């Protein structure tokens, strides 16, 4: 095998590995912006921005406000559980 063939094979192997790393993972976290979260929760974007100040999990990437879907789901479940416990204590 010539040196050119060895280099070509090495480059090919590295490219294949890089492409595999770039493929979306099935367990990759879904990230949404405020508008998408509003649509997901059937609420307005302004409501989402207000709720982030009241504990709605969020993060910034540069100056972009982003939300992790899994964190939003957990937050929503915790809010539902809190509301249920409040209702039970009022009965």
N, C-alpha and C positions, 0 to 999 in steps of 0.2 A: 504494500500500500504506500502510495507516495505521500509526501508531506502535505500536498494540496488536498488530497482526499481525506487525510486525517483531520486537517483543519475544517474542511467542509462538514465532516461527520460531527465534529465537536460543536460547531456552530449550530448545526441542525438539532442536536440533542439539547443544547442550551435554549434554543428557541422553543422547542416543544415543552420544556419545563416551564418557561416563562408564560407561554400561552395557557398551560394548565393552571398556573397560579392566578391568571386573570379571569378565568371562568367564574361566573357567579356560583357561590356555594349555596346549596339548598337550605342550609341553616343560617345564611347571612341575615343580619338584622336589617329590617326595612326601616328606612329613614324617610320622614315626611316633613314638609314645610307647614307653616301655620294654616294656609289655605286648605291643604290636603287633610290636615287633622280636623279642621272644621267640617269638611265634607264627610270624613270618616265618622265623626260623632254627631252629624246632623246639627251642627251649630255654626254660628258665624265665625269668621276669621277674627273679628274683634273680641268675641267671647273667648276664643282660644288665647289670644294675647293677654287678656285680663286674667284668665285662670292660671297662666304661667306664673303670675305674681302670687297666686294662692296655692301653689304647690304642684301644678301640672308639670311633670318632669320634662325638661328640655335641656338643650345645650347649644352652644354657638360654635360654628366652624367659620373662623374669621368673623365677619359681621352678619353671617346668616343664622337666623333662628331656626333650629331643627328639633325634631322630636323622633324618638325611637318608638315604633309601633308597639313593640312588646312592653315597653315601660308605660305607654298610654293605656294599654289593656289592663295591666296590673293596677294602675292608678284608678281606672274606672271601676274595677272590681272592689277595690278598697273603699271607694266612695259609696258604692251600692251597699256594701256590708255595713258601713257606718250609718247609712240611712235606715237600714233594716233594724239595727240595734236601737236607734233613736225611736222608731215607731213602736218597738216592743216595750220600751220603758214608759211610753206615754199611755199604753193600754191599761 
